[in-house]
């Protein structure tokens, strides 16, 4: 099993989220990381606010994030 270390800034950011659960999926073949704060997301808008990062919204609430080319971010 591979191991990884989470940066403290990431942990702090996760603790400030209003979501109590996270769902994380990684499609290795497509190199896409999916992070959901709600299941189902039922997003009604999506915006690419940063290069290769798509934020999914339900009204004004972020309900998910899609990271394209995820392995390039490591």
C-alpha positions in Angstrom: 0.0 0.0 0.0 1.3 3.4 -0.9 1.7 6.0 1.8 1.3 9.8 1.6 1.6 12.8 3.9 -1.0 15.5 3.9 0.3 19.0 4.2 -0.9 20.8 7.4 -2.4 23.6 5.2 -4.6 21.0 3.5 -5.8 19.6 6.8 -6.6 23.1 8.0 -8.6 23.8 4.9 -10.5 20.6 5.1 -11.5 21.3 8.7 -13.0 24.7 7.7 -15.4 23.1 5.2 -19.1 23.0 6.2 -19.3 19.5 4.8 -19.1 16.7 7.4 -18.2 14.0 4.8 -16.1 14.0 1.7 -16.2 11.6 -1.2 -12.9 11.3 -3.2 -12.5 9.3 -6.4 -9.6 9.2 -8.7 -9.8 8.0 -12.3 -6.2 6.9 -13.0 -6.8 6.3 -16.7 -8.2 9.8 -17.3 -6.0 11.4 -14.5 -9.0 13.1 -13.0 -9.6 13.6 -9.3 -13.2 14.1 -8.2 -14.0 15.6 -4.8 -17.6 15.7 -3.6 -19.0 17.5 -0.6 -22.6 16.3 -1.2 -23.9 13.0 -2.5 -25.6 13.5 -4.9 -24.0 16.8 -5.9 -27.0 18.0 -7.9 -24.8 20.9 -9.2 -26.6 23.5 -11.2 -23.5 25.4 -12.3 -19.8 24.6 -13.0 -17.0 27.1 -13.4 -13.3 26.5 -14.3 -11.9 29.1 -11.9 -8.2 27.9 -12.0 -6.3 26.0 -14.7 -7.5 22.4 -14.7 -9.8 22.9 -11.7 -13.6 22.9 -12.1 -15.8 24.0 -9.2 -19.3 22.6 -9.1 -22.0 24.7 -7.4 -25.6 24.2 -6.2 -26.8 27.8 -6.1 -24.0 29.6 -4.1 -22.6 26.5 -2.4 -19.6 24.5 -3.7 -20.7 20.9 -3.8 -17.7 19.4 -5.7 -14.4 20.0 -7.3 -12.9 18.2 -10.4 -9.2 18.4 -10.8 -8.0 17.6 -14.4 -4.4 16.3 -14.9 -4.3 15.6 -11.2 -1.0 13.8 -11.2 0.7 17.0 -12.5 -0.3 18.7 -9.2 1.8 16.4 -7.0 
